[in-house]
């Protein structure tokens, strides 16, 4: 169990864009885990009045705001995904706020098993907090298809977004559990179920 969070077993769930992390997170929730979606928290902390809002406006200007003063995520994305240095700058603003919110949610949870889904799990402090690293994997062709069909991206835009990701191979090398997710939901569910049974039984 986690040294930082006594009495809890933390699963860090990661993998690159469009590999199907959210599906695996949902399956784990069905099995009884409390799940935390770092991407959802990232949306929250950039809202008006939230922790990262003012610093983002200072860094990227008010041209990314809508009529209500909220940050338009698509406009911000157009800026940061065009230049890796600007993406790194944004992450330097948002990641500390995201980590604080995740820490709060873990401490408030009464669940014994907590899943943190985070695409940058292995690049930051969260890696040291979790008991087990689960990496979801899918082929590049599957990733491309999902971005085009579910997010409406053009092929070139999807390819650029995939190219900006940190190495999936590096994530796989650090994995305690690998879930292959190329489209057969029943197979994915079965893999998750088998890995769930390997969680220390004294937690249940």
GROMACS elastic network, one bead per residue, 0.5 to 0.9 nm:
[ bonds ]
;  ai    aj funct       b0    kb
    1     4     6  0.89170   500
    1     5     6  0.78151   500
    1     6     6  0.66661   500
    1     7     6  0.64146   500
    1     8     6  0.57149   500
    1    10     6  0.73379   500
    1   130     6  0.86312   500
    1   131     6  0.63461   500
    1   200     6  0.85789   500
    1   203     6  0.87224   500
    2     5     6  0.51274   500
    2     6     6  0.57068   500
    2     7     6  0.72578   500
    2     8     6  0.59944   500
    2     9     6  0.57165   500
    2    10     6  0.64833   500
    2   129     6  0.67374   500
    2   130     6  0.64596   500
    2   131     6  0.58521   500
    3     6     6  0.56816   500
    3     7     6  0.86962   500
    3     8     6  0.87911   500
    3   129     6  0.77170   500
    3   131     6  0.88411   500
    4   129     6  0.65047   500
    4   130     6  0.88426   500
    5     8     6  0.58350   500
    5     9     6  0.80582   500
    5    10     6  0.84492   500
    5   106     6  0.77432   500
    5   107     6  0.70892   500
    5   129     6  0.82180   500
    6     9     6  0.82828   500
    7   111     6  0.89975   500
    7   112     6  0.64023   500
    7   113     6  0.89718   500
    7   203     6  0.79644   500
    8   106     6  0.87184   500
    8   110     6  0.87155   500
    8   111     6  0.71812   500
    8   113     6  0.57520   500
    8   114     6  0.70331   500
    8   203     6  0.79131   500
    9   111     6  0.89734   500
    9   112     6  0.59999   500
    9   114     6  0.62664   500
    9   115     6  0.85293   500
    9   130     6  0.75340   500
    9   131     6  0.62219   500
    9   132     6  0.83069   500
    9   199     6  0.83192   500
    9   200     6  0.86115   500
    9   203     6  0.78115   500
   10   112     6  0.83892   500
   10   113     6  0.59499   500
   10   115     6  0.58697   500
   10   116     6  0.73972   500
   10   129     6  0.75162   500
   10   131     6  0.52120   500
   10   132     6  0.66786   500
   10   133     6  0.88046   500
   11   113     6  0.74518   500
   11   114     6  0.62134   500
   11   116     6  0.62348   500
   11   117     6  0.84386   500
   11   130     6  0.56888   500
   11   131     6  0.60092   500
   11   132     6  0.50167   500
   11   133     6  0.59811   500
   11   134     6  0.68385   500
   12   114     6  0.86186   500
   12   115     6  0.59801   500
   12   116     6  0.50394   500
   12   117     6  0.62035   500
   12   118     6  0.73502   500
   12   121     6  0.68494   500
   12   122     6  0.86653   500
   12   126     6  0.77579   500
   12   127     6  0.72026   500
   12   129     6  0.85768   500
   12   130     6  0.57252   500
   12   131     6  0.75976   500
   12   132     6  0.61325   500
   12   134     6  0.59455   500
   12   135     6  0.82606   500
   13    21     6  0.71042   500
   13    24     6  0.84006   500
   13    25     6  0.76211   500
   13   115     6  0.66749   500
   13   116     6  0.57790   500
   13   118     6  0.62653   500
   13   119     6  0.79211   500
   13   121     6  0.75602   500
   13   132     6  0.85828   500
   13   133     6  0.61613   500
   13   135     6  0.59213   500
   13   136     6  0.74558   500
   14    21     6  0.66469   500
   14   116     6  0.83676   500
   14   117     6  0.58568   500
   14   118     6  0.54038   500
   14   119     6  0.50747   500
   14   120     6  0.72566   500
   14   121     6  0.62735   500
   14   122     6  0.79502   500
   14   133     6  0.75528   500
   14   134     6  0.62965   500
   14   136     6  0.62602   500
   14   171     6  0.78538   500
   15    18     6  0.84836   500
   15    19     6  0.65494   500
   15    20     6  0.82553   500
   15    21     6  0.67950   500
   15   117     6  0.89881   500
   15   118     6  0.80315   500
   15   119     6  0.58047   500
   15   120     6  0.83269   500
   15   121     6  0.87692   500
   15   134     6  0.83154   500
   15   135     6  0.51803   500
   15   136     6  0.50640   500
   15   137     6  0.63092   500
   15   138     6  0.89045   500
   15   168     6  0.65534   500
   15   171     6  0.67687   500
   15   172     6  0.81823   500
   16    19     6  0.60973   500
   16    20     6  0.87745   500
   16    21     6  0.84264   500
   16   119     6  0.61039   500
   16   120     6  0.86299   500
   16   135     6  0.88260   500
   16   136     6  0.79173   500
   16   137     6  0.77158   500
   16   138     6  0.88402   500
   16   143     6  0.87774   500
   16   162     6  0.78693   500
   16   165     6  0.65055   500
   16   166     6  0.75139   500
   16   167     6  0.80149   500
   16   168     6  0.60985   500
   16   171     6  0.85590   500
   17    20     6  0.78852   500
   17    21     6  0.83771   500
   17   119     6  0.74415   500
   17   143     6  0.70463   500
   17   147     6  0.84220   500
   17   161     6  0.81183   500
   17   162     6  0.67348   500
   17   165     6  0.74097   500
   18    21     6  0.75366   500
   18   138     6  0.80303   500
   18   142     6  0.78425   500
   18   144     6  0.77472   500
   18   145     6  0.88078   500
   18   146     6  0.61318   500
   18   147     6  0.64422   500
   18   162     6  0.87575   500
   19    22     6  0.87570   500
   19   136     6  0.61783   500
   19   137     6  0.55200   500
   19   138     6  0.50010   500
   19   139     6  0.78380   500
   19   140     6  0.86940   500
   19   142     6  0.75538   500
   19   143     6  0.58894   500
   19   146     6  0.83926   500
   19   180     6  0.86239   500
   19   181     6  0.66677   500
   19   182     6  0.77136   500
   20    23     6  0.54600   500
   20    24     6  0.67487   500
   20    25     6  0.88863   500
   20   136     6  0.67279   500
   20   137     6  0.77273   500
   20   138     6  0.77209   500
   20   143     6  0.86837   500
   20   181     6  0.64819   500
   20   182     6  0.83480   500
   20   183     6  0.88661   500
   21    24     6  0.52434   500
   21    25     6  0.61740   500
   21    26     6  0.86789   500
   21   117     6  0.71399   500
   21   118     6  0.87449   500
   21   119     6  0.86947   500
   21   135     6  0.82418   500
   21   136     6  0.59679   500
   21   137     6  0.85709   500
   21   181     6  0.88001   500
   22    26     6  0.61283   500
   22    27     6  0.86342   500
   22    37     6  0.82595   500
   22   117     6  0.76843   500
   23    26     6  0.51214   500
   23    27     6  0.63128   500
   23    28     6  0.87281   500
   23   185     6  0.85068   500
   23   188     6  0.86722   500
   23   189     6  0.89015   500
   24    27     6  0.50651   500
   24    28     6  0.62395   500
   24    29     6  0.86331   500
   24   136     6  0.77832   500
   24   179     6  0.82329   500
   24   181     6  0.87883   500
   24   188     6  0.75605   500
   24   189     6  0.75622   500
   24   192     6  0.71197   500
   25    28     6  0.51144   500
   25    29     6  0.62410   500
   25    30     6  0.87369   500
   25    33     6  0.88556   500
   25    35     6  0.67000   500
   25    36     6  0.85533   500
   25    37     6  0.84084   500
   25   115     6  0.72773   500
   25   116     6  0.84205   500
   25   117     6  0.70408   500
   26    30     6  0.63062   500
   26    31     6  0.87589   500
   26    35     6  0.80343   500
   27    30     6  0.50282   500
   27    31     6  0.64165   500
   27    32     6  0.89441   500
   27   188     6  0.89682   500
   27   189     6  0.66387   500
   27   192     6  0.73149   500
   27   193     6  0.84333   500
   28    32     6  0.65337   500
   28    33     6  0.56809   500
   28    34     6  0.80654   500
   28    35     6  0.77077   500
   28   115     6  0.77741   500
   28   192     6  0.73269   500
   28   193     6  0.82843   500
   28   196     6  0.79315   500
   29    32     6  0.51779   500
   29    34     6  0.59535   500
   29    35     6  0.62586   500
   29   115     6  0.84058   500
   30    33     6  0.72793   500
   31   193     6  0.80477   500
   31   196     6  0.80559   500
   32   111     6  0.83788   500
   32   113     6  0.77335   500
   33   111     6  0.68399   500
   33   112     6  0.75418   500
   33   113     6  0.50678   500
   33   114     6  0.55690   500
   33   115     6  0.66176   500
   34   106     6  0.89837   500
   34   109     6  0.76586   500
   34   110     6  0.87210   500
   34   111     6  0.61387   500
   34   112     6  0.82434   500
   34   113     6  0.64375   500
   34   115     6  0.61987   500
   34   116     6  0.87796   500
   35   113     6  0.85574   500
   35   114     6  0.56914   500
   35   116     6  0.59931   500
   35   117     6  0.75079   500
   36    39     6  0.89677   500
   36    40     6  0.83675   500
   36    41     6  0.83507   500
   36   102     6  0.73210   500
   36   105     6  0.78660   500
   36   106     6  0.84249   500
   36   114     6  0.75207   500
   36   115     6  0.60027   500
   36   117     6  0.61334   500
   36   118     6  0.86502   500
   37    40     6  0.53634   500
   37    41     6  0.65196   500
   37    42     6  0.87646   500
   37   102     6  0.88445   500
   37   115     6  0.84129   500
   37   116     6  0.61881   500
   37   117     6  0.50409   500
   37   118     6  0.67519   500
   38    42     6  0.60875   500
   38    43     6  0.87427   500
   38    98     6  0.69429   500
   38    99     6  0.85383   500
   38   102     6  0.74736   500
   38   116     6  0.69329   500
   38   117     6  0.58461   500
   38   118     6  0.51746   500
   38   119     6  0.80340   500
   39    43     6  0.64736   500
   39    44     6  0.88365   500
   39    98     6  0.88441   500
   39   117     6  0.78586   500
   39   118     6  0.67715   500
   39   119     6  0.80241   500
   40    43     6  0.51629   500
   40    44     6  0.65404   500
   41    45     6  0.62772   500
   41    46     6  0.88960   500
   41    97     6  0.89658   500
   41    98     6  0.62102   500
   41   101     6  0.74311   500
   41   102     6  0.79962   500
   42    45     6  0.54444   500
   42    46     6  0.67301   500
   42    94     6  0.69380   500
   42    95     6  0.79923   500
   42    97     6  0.83222   500
   42    98     6  0.61149   500
   43    46     6  0.58004   500
   43    47     6  0.69990   500
   43    73     6  0.82595   500
   44    47     6  0.55597   500
   44    50     6  0.73042   500
   44    51     6  0.89631   500
   44    98     6  0.88828   500
   45    48     6  0.83711   500
   45    49     6  0.85675   500
   45    50     6  0.51375   500
   45    51     6  0.55093   500
   45    52     6  0.55782   500
   45    53     6  0.69514   500
   45    94     6  0.71923   500
   45    97     6  0.67216   500
   45    98     6  0.69777   500
   45   101     6  0.87117   500
   46    49     6  0.81676   500
   46    50     6  0.60253   500
   46    51     6  0.69321   500
   46    52     6  0.51815   500
   46    54     6  0.84721   500
   46    56     6  0.76768   500
   46    70     6  0.83477   500
   46    71     6  0.70271   500
   46    73     6  0.89765   500
   46    94     6  0.76118   500
   47    50     6  0.54127   500
   47    51     6  0.81957   500
   47    52     6  0.78150   500
   47    53     6  0.59923   500
   47    70     6  0.61341   500
   47    71     6  0.66694   500
   48    51     6  0.86697   500
   48    52     6  0.87448   500
   48    53     6  0.58215   500
   48    54     6  0.80384   500
   48    69     6  0.69658   500
   48    70     6  0.56476   500
   48    71     6  0.75374   500
   49    52     6  0.83887   500
   49    53     6  0.64726   500
   49    54     6  0.78616   500
   50    53     6  0.57012   500
   50    54     6  0.81851   500
   51    54     6  0.76263   500
   51    55     6  0.84411   500
   51    94     6  0.81828   500
   51    97     6  0.61818   500
   52    55     6  0.56540   500
   52    56     6  0.62343   500
   52    57     6  0.89032   500
   52    93     6  0.62313   500
   52    94     6  0.57218   500
   52    96     6  0.89087   500
   52    97     6  0.66662   500
   53    56     6  0.53242   500
   53    57     6  0.64401   500
   53    58     6  0.87555   500
   53    70     6  0.87849   500
   53    71     6  0.79950   500
   53    94     6  0.88386   500
   54    57     6  0.52550   500
   54    58     6  0.62044   500
   54    59     6  0.86758   500
   55    59     6  0.61378   500
   55    60     6  0.86040   500
   55    93     6  0.67982   500
   55    94     6  0.89696   500
   56    59     6  0.50643   500
   56    60     6  0.59329   500
   56    61     6  0.76304   500
   56    71     6  0.88567   500
   56    90     6  0.70504   500
   56    93     6  0.70434   500
   56    94     6  0.84021   500
   57    60     6  0.53002   500
   57    62     6  0.57326   500
   57    63     6  0.86527   500
   57    64     6  0.79220   500
   57    65     6  0.85151   500
   57    71     6  0.83711   500
   58    61     6  0.57845   500
   58    62     6  0.80251   500
   59    89     6  0.82690   500
   59    90     6  0.81816   500
   60    63     6  0.78380   500
   60    64     6  0.75345   500
   60    76     6  0.78754   500
   60    79     6  0.82630   500
   60    86     6  0.89334   500
   60    90     6  0.88719   500
   61    64     6  0.66883   500
   61    65     6  0.84984   500
   62    65     6  0.55060   500
   62    66     6  0.89003   500
   62    69     6  0.84690   500
   62    71     6  0.84285   500
   63    66     6  0.82583   500
   63    71     6  0.89637   500
   63    75     6  0.82514   500
   64    69     6  0.89294   500
   64    70     6  0.82558   500
   64    71     6  0.56560   500
   64    72     6  0.55925   500
   64    73     6  0.77970   500
   64    74     6  0.85265   500
   64    75     6  0.54722   500
   64    76     6  0.59226   500
   65    68     6  0.75856   500
   65    69     6  0.52328   500
   65    70     6  0.52861   500
   65    72     6  0.56048   500
   65    73     6  0.89292   500
   65    75     6  0.82671   500
   65    76     6  0.89482   500
   66    69     6  0.52923   500
   66    70     6  0.54995   500
   66    71     6  0.63838   500
   66    72     6  0.61508   500
   67    70     6  0.74411   500
   68    71     6  0.89015   500
   69    72     6  0.89574   500
   71    74     6  0.87747   500
   71    75     6  0.80240   500
   71    76     6  0.74472   500
   72    75     6  0.53891   500
   72    76     6  0.63458   500
   72    77     6  0.86001   500
   73    76     6  0.50240   500
   73    77     6  0.59014   500
   73    78     6  0.85472   500
   74    78     6  0.61659   500
   74    79     6  0.88157   500
   75    78     6  0.51493   500
   75    79     6  0.66996   500
   76    79     6  0.53070   500
   76    80     6  0.63524   500
   76    81     6  0.84466   500
   77    80     6  0.52323   500
   77    81     6  0.55724   500
   77    82     6  0.80306   500
   77    87     6  0.85336   500
   78    81     6  0.57481   500
   78    82     6  0.62611   500
   79    82     6  0.55898   500
   79    83     6  0.71143   500
   79    86     6  0.73716   500
   79    87     6  0.81470   500
   80    83     6  0.55746   500
   80    84     6  0.67306   500
   80    85     6  0.77518   500
   80    88     6  0.81311   500
   80    89     6  0.84188   500
   80    90     6  0.73748   500
   81    84     6  0.64970   500
   81    86     6  0.76461   500
   81    87     6  0.61663   500
   81   160     6  0.83275   500
   81   161     6  0.72132   500
   81   164     6  0.75409   500
   82    86     6  0.80375   500
   82    87     6  0.82447   500
   82   160     6  0.86658   500
   83    86     6  0.54953   500
   83    87     6  0.65529   500
   83    88     6  0.89001   500
   84    88     6  0.61938   500
   84    89     6  0.86067   500
   84   164     6  0.73707   500
   85    88     6  0.51069   500
   85    89     6  0.62578   500
   85    90     6  0.87925   500
   86    90     6  0.62359   500
   86    91     6  0.86010   500
   87    90     6  0.51216   500
   87    91     6  0.62202   500
   87    92     6  0.86200   500
   88    91     6  0.50570   500
   88    92     6  0.61620   500
   88    93     6  0.88011   500
   89    92     6  0.50995   500
   89    93     6  0.66293   500
   89    94     6  0.89463   500
   90    93     6  0.51929   500
   90    94     6  0.62331   500
   90    95     6  0.83745   500
   91    94     6  0.50639   500
   91    95     6  0.54118   500
   91    96     6  0.84806   500
   92    95     6  0.58879   500
   92    96     6  0.72651   500
   93    96     6  0.67726   500
   93    97     6  0.75556   500
   94    97     6  0.54300   500
   94    98     6  0.61737   500
   94    99     6  0.87313   500
   95    99     6  0.60590   500
   95   100     6  0.86195   500
   95   124     6  0.87752   500
   96    99     6  0.51369   500
   96   100     6  0.63017   500
   96   101     6  0.87789   500
   97   100     6  0.52335   500
   97   101     6  0.63784   500
   97   102     6  0.87463   500
   98   101     6  0.52084   500
   98   102     6  0.61980   500
   98   103     6  0.86188   500
   99   102     6  0.51083   500
   99   103     6  0.60972   500
   99   104     6  0.86134   500
   99   125     6  0.82623   500
   99   126     6  0.77317   500
  100   103     6  0.51386   500
  100   104     6  0.62900   500
  100   105     6  0.87922   500
  101   104     6  0.51080   500
  101   105     6  0.62988   500
  101   106     6  0.87420   500
  102   105     6  0.50930   500
  102   106     6  0.61749   500
  102   107     6  0.86236   500
  102   116     6  0.81583   500
  103   106     6  0.52605   500
  103   107     6  0.62486   500
  103   108     6  0.86242   500
  104   107     6  0.52885   500
  104   108     6  0.61578   500
  104   109     6  0.86545   500
  105   108     6  0.51239   500
  105   109     6  0.60806   500
  106   109     6  0.52421   500
  106   110     6  0.84108   500
  106   111     6  0.87231   500
  106   114     6  0.71820   500
  107   110     6  0.80572   500
  109   112     6  0.82992   500
  109   114     6  0.81712   500
  111   114     6  0.65847   500
  112   203     6  0.63109   500
  112   204     6  0.77111   500
  113   199     6  0.89519   500
  113   203     6  0.78146   500
  115   130     6  0.89353   500
  116   121     6  0.84280   500
  116   126     6  0.87849   500
  116   130     6  0.85449   500
  117   121     6  0.77206   500
  118   121     6  0.50233   500
  118   122     6  0.86104   500
  118   126     6  0.88484   500
  119   122     6  0.80872   500
  119   123     6  0.89452   500
  120   123     6  0.53394   500
  120   124     6  0.68704   500
  120   126     6  0.87381   500
  120   166     6  0.83609   500
  121   124     6  0.60435   500
  121   125     6  0.76938   500
  121   126     6  0.56809   500
  121   127     6  0.57570   500
  121   133     6  0.88244   500
  122   125     6  0.77860   500
  122   126     6  0.70190   500
  122   127     6  0.51135   500
  122   128     6  0.85963   500
  122   133     6  0.85982   500
  122   171     6  0.72207   500
  122   174     6  0.82174   500
  123   126     6  0.81142   500
  123   127     6  0.73838   500
  124   127     6  0.62711   500
  124   128     6  0.81906   500
  125   128     6  0.57037   500
  125   129     6  0.69760   500
  126   129     6  0.50611   500
  126   130     6  0.65661   500
  127   130     6  0.57763   500
  127   131     6  0.86089   500
  127   132     6  0.88618   500
  127   133     6  0.77777   500
  128   131     6  0.81362   500
  130   133     6  0.70448   500
  132   175     6  0.79312   500
  132   176     6  0.59920   500
  132   177     6  0.76927   500
  133   174     6  0.73510   500
  133   175     6  0.52129   500
  133   176     6  0.51988   500
  133   177     6  0.64178   500
  133   178     6  0.86356   500
  134   172     6  0.88156   500
  134   174     6  0.89392   500
  134   175     6  0.57059   500
  134   176     6  0.59492   500
  134   178     6  0.57843   500
  134   179     6  0.73072   500
  135   168     6  0.89539   500
  135   171     6  0.67699   500
  135   172     6  0.63072   500
  135   174     6  0.84499   500
  135   175     6  0.57751   500
  135   176     6  0.78592   500
  135   177     6  0.62562   500
  135   179     6  0.62310   500
  135   180     6  0.86034   500
  136   172     6  0.84741   500
  136   177     6  0.84992   500
  136   178     6  0.58520   500
  136   180     6  0.60120   500
  136   181     6  0.67007   500
  137   168     6  0.79234   500
  137   172     6  0.80112   500
  137   178     6  0.69965   500
  137   179     6  0.60931   500
  137   181     6  0.58819   500
  137   182     6  0.77994   500
  138   141     6  0.81824   500
  138   142     6  0.62185   500
  138   143     6  0.66639   500
  138   179     6  0.87221   500
  138   180     6  0.60168   500
  138   181     6  0.52918   500
  138   182     6  0.51623   500
  138   183     6  0.85921   500
  139   142     6  0.51808   500
  139   143     6  0.63717   500
  139   144     6  0.87282   500
  139   180     6  0.89591   500
  139   181     6  0.84660   500
  139   182     6  0.67476   500
  140   144     6  0.61261   500
  140   145     6  0.85840   500
  140   162     6  0.83604   500
  141   144     6  0.51371   500
  141   145     6  0.61750   500
  141   146     6  0.86290   500
  142   145     6  0.51220   500
  142   146     6  0.61190   500
  142   147     6  0.86381   500
  142   182     6  0.63337   500
  142   183     6  0.80323   500
  143   146     6  0.52389   500
  143   147     6  0.62583   500
  143   148     6  0.86885   500
  143   158     6  0.85149   500
  143   162     6  0.79221   500
  143   182     6  0.87386   500
  144   147     6  0.53112   500
  144   148     6  0.62801   500
  144   149     6  0.86626   500
  144   155     6  0.71996   500
  144   158     6  0.60541   500
  144   159     6  0.68224   500
  144   162     6  0.78553   500
  145   148     6  0.52167   500
  145   149     6  0.60409   500
  145   150     6  0.82681   500
  145   155     6  0.84780   500
  145   158     6  0.86711   500
  146   149     6  0.51891   500
  146   150     6  0.55217   500
  146   151     6  0.73501   500
  146   152     6  0.88926   500
  147   150     6  0.56073   500
  147   151     6  0.51216   500
  147   152     6  0.66239   500
  147   153     6  0.59376   500
  147   154     6  0.83417   500
  147   155     6  0.83730   500
  147   158     6  0.59692   500
  148   151     6  0.57597   500
  148   154     6  0.59803   500
  148   155     6  0.65027   500
  148   157     6  0.87887   500
  148   158     6  0.66937   500
  149   152     6  0.54874   500
  149   153     6  0.74199   500
  150   153     6  0.82021   500
  153   156     6  0.80011   500
  153   157     6  0.59039   500
  153   158     6  0.57466   500
  154   157     6  0.51842   500
  154   158     6  0.60942   500
  154   159     6  0.85510   500
  155   158     6  0.51176   500
  155   159     6  0.61103   500
  155   160     6  0.86537   500
  156   159     6  0.50738   500
  156   160     6  0.62284   500
  156   161     6  0.86908   500
  157   160     6  0.51178   500
  157   161     6  0.62484   500
  157   162     6  0.87009   500
  158   161     6  0.51176   500
  158   162     6  0.62182   500
  158   163     6  0.85690   500
  159   162     6  0.51618   500
  159   163     6  0.60904   500
  159   164     6  0.87544   500
  160   163     6  0.50404   500
  160   164     6  0.63615   500
  161   164     6  0.53286   500
  161   165     6  0.69561   500
  162   165     6  0.55148   500
  162   166     6  0.88494   500
  163   166     6  0.80909   500
  165   168     6  0.78346   500
  166   169     6  0.88935   500
  166   170     6  0.80528   500
  166   171     6  0.84811   500
  167   170     6  0.52419   500
  167   171     6  0.66629   500
  167   172     6  0.88938   500
  168   171     6  0.50338   500
  168   172     6  0.62640   500
  168   173     6  0.87163   500
  169   172     6  0.50432   500
  169   173     6  0.62841   500
  169   174     6  0.88722   500
  170   173     6  0.51217   500
  170   174     6  0.65999   500
  170   175     6  0.89066   500
  171   174     6  0.52782   500
  171   175     6  0.63359   500
  172   175     6  0.50970   500
  172   176     6  0.85810   500
  172   177     6  0.86993   500
  172   178     6  0.71023   500
  173   176     6  0.86983   500
  175   178     6  0.63012   500
  177   195     6  0.71737   500
  178   191     6  0.87485   500
  179   188     6  0.68512   500
  179   191     6  0.63526   500
  179   192     6  0.69766   500
  179   195     6  0.89045   500
  180   183     6  0.89933   500
  180   187     6  0.85655   500
  180   188     6  0.67146   500
  180   191     6  0.79804   500
  181   184     6  0.69626   500
  181   185     6  0.75870   500
  181   187     6  0.80124   500
  181   188     6  0.58029   500
  182   185     6  0.84635   500
  182   188     6  0.84339   500
  183   186     6  0.89257   500
  183   187     6  0.85210   500
  183   188     6  0.80624   500
  184   187     6  0.53999   500
  184   188     6  0.63401   500
  184   189     6  0.87309   500
  185   189     6  0.60160   500
  185   190     6  0.85096   500
  186   189     6  0.50693   500
  186   190     6  0.61648   500
  186   191     6  0.87019   500
  187   190     6  0.50421   500
  187   191     6  0.62727   500
  187   192     6  0.87048   500
  188   191     6  0.51702   500
  188   192     6  0.62960   500
  188   193     6  0.86011   500
  189   192     6  0.51623   500
  189   193     6  0.60975   500
  189   194     6  0.87091   500
  190   194     6  0.62577   500
  190   195     6  0.87055   500
  191   194     6  0.52503   500
  191   195     6  0.63380   500
  191   196     6  0.86122   500
  192   195     6  0.51363   500
  192   196     6  0.60199   500
  192   197     6  0.87316   500
  193   196     6  0.50266   500
  193   197     6  0.64597   500
  194   197     6  0.53369   500
  194   198     6  0.69852   500
  195   198     6  0.52669   500
  195   199     6  0.71902   500
  196   199     6  0.55499   500
  197   200     6  0.80014   500
  197   201     6  0.79876   500
  198   201     6  0.78709   500
  199   202     6  0.87644   500
  199   203     6  0.80146   500
  200   203     6  0.61201   500
  200   204     6  0.82657   500
  201   204     6  0.57322   500
